[in-house]
Amino acid sequence: MTDQLTICVAGASGLVGSNVVKAALARGHRVKGTLRDATDTAKTDPLMDLPGARERLTLHSADSSDSASFDAPMAGADVTVIACFPPIYRAEDGTPARELDRQRGYEEIVRPVRDGALNVLGAAQRAGVGAVVLCSSTSSTNPPAALPVKHEALALSDAETQMAEGKFTAAEKIVMETAARDFCTHHDMRLCIMLPTMMLGPVILPQHVDSDSHALPSALLRGEKRHETTPAGSMSVSHVEDVAALFLAAVEDPTARGRYFCVKDSLPWVDLYAEFAKHVPESALPAPLDGTPEEPTRFDFTRRDSLGVTLRDIPTTIAETMDWLKSKPFG
Ligand SMILES: NC(=O)c1ccc[n+]([C@@H]2O[C@H](COP(=O)([O-])OP(=O)(O)OC[C@H]3O[C@@H](n4cnc5c(N)ncnc54)[C@H](OP(=O)(O)O)[C@@H]3O)[C@@H](O)[C@H]2O)c1
């Protein structure tokens, strides 16, 4: 057992955040979690029902547009996990991010995430929090010239290139990471940047069954097609509890710093559908791929593995997810 820490989890009601809360409580830590409305019992009840929550979890209302709202949850924390920046897909008036010009895309999609992250980091710094574990995404790991094998140090998206292509929702991540890195360097705070991808596995809050990641297995289980034809490309996957374990390893290891893939691997859709086919009705399955699958993304997992977490393989993750969904956990 490691020493007990106090961890502020910003975004405790999120898919990632709730699993980090669960893992942190299971490891004996105290947790101060945030969501925008800590009186929303639809979100707080499942968190307060986690083992250890009644003794060691407090929940606080905080919004990333208001730095001071994070002062109370950050007070007394040793480490903060920041997982409160879900991707923004639309501008304030509903225009899809991809249809925006450079100025609106930056102001309405990218800047709010950058400024929000600096607001949360500012509260952490004011409270004397020494370490930050920031949740980003593999969407920040696509440099203009594709790499044969992705390594965290080289797989850096270029924000201007992404914005020129209308990819503001992806650009927000690398801009957030750069701002966080500069802030933490300036204030001598340890920073780990975690790079998850599609995450499957059981979820804690019922609303996450319909989240980006779980929409696919949920639809397939209902017999609904998500693809008419099997795509030629590939998809990276990991188990959300393994992702949470990687976050906790980064929290607890005082030597951990820098970027870490939170990915088990990337598999061609042909192989993913072969696994889903073991669990879902035939009506959900796409027509076979006409041709050969593309090479999946390849990763160098040296840094991920340095955190000492063993990740489930993808067939196991898919089987666990489907069995869990079939058990109708939320009625
Ligand atoms: N889910 C995926 O498949 C996936 C894949 C790759 C990367 N990621 C990355 O993982 C991170 C977390 O994603 P997630 O899927 O866990 O997101 P999520 O389930 O949508 O949760 C987001 C969390 O942030 C909070 N939040 C939202 N807006 C906020 C604001 N303005 N101020 C303060 N808190 C706010 C939410 O609280 P409320 O209860 O107040 O809404 C919730 O706790 C993101 O960086 C995302 O890009 C996710």
The ligand as a Tripos MOL2 file, in Angstrom:
@<TRIPOS>MOLECULE
LIG
   48    52     1     0     0
SMALL
NO_CHARGES

@<TRIPOS>ATOM
      1 N1        -14.5580    8.9470  -23.6230 N.am      1 LIG1
      2 C1        -13.6990    8.6130  -24.5510 C.2       1 LIG1
      3 O1        -13.9120    7.6690  -25.3130 O.2       1 LIG1
      4 C2        -12.3910    9.3470  -24.6690 C.ar      1 LIG1
      5 C3        -11.4610    8.9080  -25.6190 C.ar      1 LIG1
      6 C4        -10.2470    9.5630  -25.7040 C.ar      1 LIG1
      7 C5         -9.9660   10.6260  -24.8810 C.ar      1 LIG1
      8 N2        -10.8930   11.0350  -23.9810 N.ar      1 LIG1
      9 C6        -10.5600   12.1990  -23.1560 C.3       1 LIG1
     10 O2        -10.8160   11.9570  -21.7880 O.3       1 LIG1
     11 C7        -11.1400   13.2040  -21.1530 C.3       1 LIG1
     12 C8        -12.3600   13.0100  -20.3290 C.3       1 LIG1
     13 O3        -13.3540   12.5280  -21.1850 O.3       1 LIG1
     14 P1        -14.6340   11.7550  -20.6430 P.3       1 LIG1
     15 O4        -15.0850   10.8640  -21.7420 O.co2     1 LIG1
     16 O5        -14.3550   11.2190  -19.3090 O.co2     1 LIG1
     17 O6        -15.6510   12.9770  -20.5620 O.3       1 LIG1
     18 P2        -17.1080   13.0220  -19.9180 P.3       1 LIG1
     19 O7        -17.5890   11.6650  -19.5840 O.co2     1 LIG1
     20 O8        -17.9340   13.8660  -20.8280 O.co2     1 LIG1
     21 O9        -16.8700   13.7920  -18.5410 O.3       1 LIG1
     22 C9        -16.4650   15.1120  -18.5100 C.3       1 LIG1
     23 C10       -16.2880   15.5670  -17.0810 C.3       1 LIG1
     24 O10       -15.9150   16.9510  -17.0900 O.3       1 LIG1
     25 C11       -16.9070   17.7100  -16.3880 C.3       1 LIG1
     26 N3        -17.0900   18.9810  -17.0860 N.ar      1 LIG1
     27 C12       -17.6470   19.1760  -18.2950 C.ar      1 LIG1
     28 N4        -17.6370   20.4870  -18.6080 N.ar      1 LIG1
     29 C13       -17.0770   21.1240  -17.5500 C.ar      1 LIG1
     30 C14       -16.7870   22.4770  -17.2470 C.ar      1 LIG1
     31 N5        -17.0890   23.4830  -18.0960 N.pl3     1 LIG1
     32 N6        -16.2000   22.7540  -16.0700 N.ar      1 LIG1
     33 C15       -15.8930   21.7870  -15.1900 C.ar      1 LIG1
     34 N7        -16.1500   20.4800  -15.4110 N.ar      1 LIG1
     35 C16       -16.7340   20.1530  -16.5730 C.ar      1 LIG1
     36 C17       -18.1550   16.8520  -16.4160 C.3       1 LIG1
     37 O11       -18.9560   17.2160  -15.3240 O.3       1 LIG1
     38 P3        -20.5310   17.5150  -15.4390 P.3       1 LIG1
     39 O12       -21.1560   16.3970  -14.6630 O.co2     1 LIG1
     40 O13       -20.6670   18.8350  -14.8080 O.co2     1 LIG1
     41 O14       -20.9230   17.4760  -16.8830 O.co2     1 LIG1
     42 C18       -17.5550   15.4690  -16.2420 C.3       1 LIG1
     43 O15       -17.2030   15.2460  -14.9100 O.3       1 LIG1
     44 C19       -11.2540   14.2440  -22.2530 C.3       1 LIG1
     45 O16       -10.0270   14.9570  -22.3250 O.3       1 LIG1
     46 C20       -11.4260   13.3900  -23.5000 C.3       1 LIG1
     47 O17       -10.9570   14.0290  -24.6610 O.3       1 LIG1
     48 C21       -12.1020   10.4260  -23.8400 C.ar      1 LIG1
@<TRIPOS>BOND
     1     1     2 1
     2     2     3 2
     3     2     4 1
     4     4     5 ar
     5     4    48 ar
     6     5     6 ar
     7     6     7 ar
     8     7     8 ar
     9     8     9 1
    10     8    48 ar
    11     9    10 1
    12     9    46 1
    13    10    11 1
    14    11    12 1
    15    11    44 1
    16    12    13 1
    17    13    14 1
    18    14    15 2
    19    14    16 1
    20    14    17 1
    21    17    18 1
    22    18    19 2
    23    18    20 1
    24    18    21 1
    25    21    22 1
    26    22    23 1
    27    23    24 1
    28    23    42 1
    29    24    25 1
    30    25    26 1
    31    25    36 1
    32    26    27 ar
    33    26    35 ar
    34    27    28 ar
    35    28    29 ar
    36    29    30 ar
    37    29    35 ar
    38    30    31 1
    39    30    32 ar
    40    32    33 ar
    41    33    34 ar
    42    34    35 ar
    43    36    37 1
    44    36    42 1
    45    37    38 1
    46    38    39 2
    47    38    40 1
    48    38    41 1
    49    42    43 1
    50    44    45 1
    51    44    46 1
    52    46    47 1
@<TRIPOS>SUBSTRUCTURE
     1 LIG1         1 GROUP 0 **** ****
